[in-house]
Amino acid sequence: MNHNNIKIKIEIDNSLTEPEVVIRATEETDFVKSLADSVQHCVEKLQNERLPIEVIRDNKTIYVEQHDIVRVFSEYRRIVVWTREGGFQAKCTLKELEDTLDRDWFIRISRFEIINLSMVSGFDMAIKGTMKVTFEDGSYSWVSRRFLLPVQQRLSELAREGGESYE
């Protein structure tokens, strides 16, 4: 099978209630399975990117777009969603937010904090065994020792994928 000659076709069918993706092949190969997994990943990513986060400010419920979030953290038994416009109180737990946020850009850096990698201006490992995260707005945070290796691995993945390098 020549993987360079994949035909993509869009068919409009008014009888469908939602989009359907069909992969046709002569056999189920590793490539076909990988293609199906990639499509599923893209669908999940698109669904999560579009999910705004419900927050409270001044006793009013509003929605914050994920791309506007700098970081999410626990403070005094409440969850704070921090954006360029300041802090909002989340209406859910940190774990629920972690499951909702786009996994391509959000990563947990401690038991109490998740950051948006697209809002990071740099990482500093000047102090042995720790990592300082500096955000575009000038604020900063620290990666806990427990999460240091997963964060370093994610940064390496991004660098291999052609993303930003923070070293």
N, C-alpha and C positions, 0 to 999 in steps of 0.2 A: 504494500500500500504506500502510495506516495503522499506524504503528509503536506506537501506544498500545494496540492491541488484540492483543497477543501472547498466545496461549493456551499455558499450560504444563500438561502432563499427565504424571503418573507412572503407568506401567504395570508391574505385577509379572509377570515371565516366569521361571518356575522352570527353563526350559531354558538360560538364559544363564549363563555362567560369570563374567561381569563386567558392570558397568553399561554401557549403550550410550546415547548421545545422538543423536537424529535431529532435524534441523531440516527442516521441510517448508515450502516456499514455491512460489509460482507461477513465480519465476525467481531466478537467482543475482544479486542486487544487491549493491551495496557494503555496504548495511545487513546483509544476510544473511551476507556474508563477515566483517564486523565482529563479528556475533553469534557465529559459529563461532570466531573468534579469541579472543573474550572467554571462551567456554566452555573452550577449550583452556588459556588463561591461568589460569583458576580451578582447573582440574584440576591443573595443574603446581604452583600455589601450595599447594593442599591437600596434595599429595604431599610437597612440600618442608617444609611446616610440621610435618608429622608425623615427619620423619626426625630422630631424635635423633643427636647427634654422639658418636662413640666416642672416649673419652679414657682416659688412664692416670693413676692417682694411687696412690702407695704400692705400685707394681708390680701393681696390680689394674686390670683393664679395667672401666670403668663407662660409662654413657651420660648425656649432658647434653642436656636439652631446649633447643631453639633459643631459646625466649623467655627462658631464664635466662642467656643469654650476653650479656655486656657488650661484649666485644671479643675479637678473635683477632689475635695478632701473633707475629712471628718474633723469637726472642731466643736468642742463643748457639747458632745452628744447630738450634733446635728450635721447634716451633709451640706456642704457649701459648693455651689457651682460657680466658679470664678470665670468671668469674661473680661474683655477690655473695658466694659462698662461697670465693672464691680461685681460684688458677690450677691448671689441669690440662694435661698434655701431650697434644697431639693425636696420633692414629695415622695422620695423612695430611698432605699438603702444604697450604700456604696456598691454592694454586690449586684443589685438590680441594675444600677447604672453601668457597671462593668459589662454586664450581659447585653445591654442595649447599645452602648457606644461602639462606633466603627473600630473594629479590632486592627485595622491597618494603620490607624493613627493614634489610638489611645492605648496606653500601657500603664500597668500598675507599677509604682515605684516604691510603695511601702504598704503596710497593712491599712494605712489611713489615706492613701492618695493615689489618684490616677491622673496622668498628664496627657495633653494633646501634643504629640511630637511635632506637628506642623506649627506650633506656637513657640517652639524652643529655639533660642538663638545660639545656645552652646552648652556643652558639657565640660566640666573641669574635674580632672582626677588628681589635682595637685596634692591633696592630702591622702596618703596611702590608705587604701581600703575603703575610701568613700568616693562619692561622685556628686558634685554640685550641678544642678540643672538651672540654667538661667533662661528666663522667658523673654520674648520680644518686648514685653511691657516693662522690663527691668526687674521684675520680681524674681525670686529664686526659691528653690527647694532642694532637698537632699534625697538621693536614692538610698534606701536602707540596705544594709549588708546582705540581707536575705534576698533582695530583689536585684542585686548588682549584676549577677551573671545573666539572668534573663534579659535585662535591659541592654547589656553589652551585646548579647546575641542578636537582639532585635535591631540594634544599630548596625551591626555587621550585615544583617540581611538587607536592610535599607541601602547600605552602601553598595552591595552586590547588585541590587535591583536598579541602581542608578539614581537612588534618592540622594538626599542631602547627606553630607559627611559632617559630623560634629567634632571630629578629632582635631 
